[in-house]
Amino acid sequence: MADRISNDNDLPFDGGREGREPDAHGQAAMLLVESLIHALVAKSLLSVGEAVDVVDTAAEVKEAIAPDLGDSPDTLEKSLSLLRAISTSLSADLSG
């Protein structure tokens, strides 16, 4: 496990147990980032198109680095699904 990439916000690795509670750090971080993106768009500091590009780039980077992080296919898909949901939420503002 010494090779595992970590930071101070990580909870102890649980071996990928299913049925565990969602990660509070991750949930708070996702909510904060999505709120920040929406606030930047609302203040016209970032266009909706630029915001969508940022989220889409994050998804591309996640997909590229997932093997290096040791992500399982399920973990990668969950991460990409969250990013797609944010992109879809922002994209709805493009047509409005």
Salt bridges, closest charged atoms under 4 A:
ASP14 OD2 - ARG20 NE 3.04
ASP23 OD1 - HIS25 ND1 3.89
GLU34 OE2 - HIS38 NE2 3.69
ASP71 OD2 - LYS62 NZ 2.40
ASP74 OD2 - LYS78 NZ 3.19
GLU77 OE2 - ARG84 NH2 2.29
